[in-house]
Every structure is written in structure tokens, then in C-alpha cells.
């Protein structure tokens, strides 16, 4: 399913995974080798890299 939005300009929109991405519960524990801790850390690094690369303050 796709949806369309009307804009007065042509902004760049990054929908990195889509609104229908499945969510999973992972938690950070004291064990750095646990699957959950590694997954959360990798996800945090990915988010930070995207945030620092394409995000900017909207001056609207």
C-alpha cells in the first residue's frame, strides 16, 4: 500500500524502513555479549548515523 502527500515545494523525504516495519522487543542487559544488547547498540548506531547525516533543524 502506498500513500501520497501534497507539498507546495519538493522536500526530500527519507522513509528508511516504512511505516509498516515490524517492531521487536530487545533490552540492554549487563551482558555485553547478549543478542538484545548487541541489537540495541547496533540499532542506536544506525539511528545516530542517519540522524547526523540527513537531519537538520526545520526553520519554518
Secondary structure, DSSP 8 states (H G I E B T S, - for coil): -------SS------SS-TT---------S-TTSHHHHHHHHHHHHHHHHHHHH------
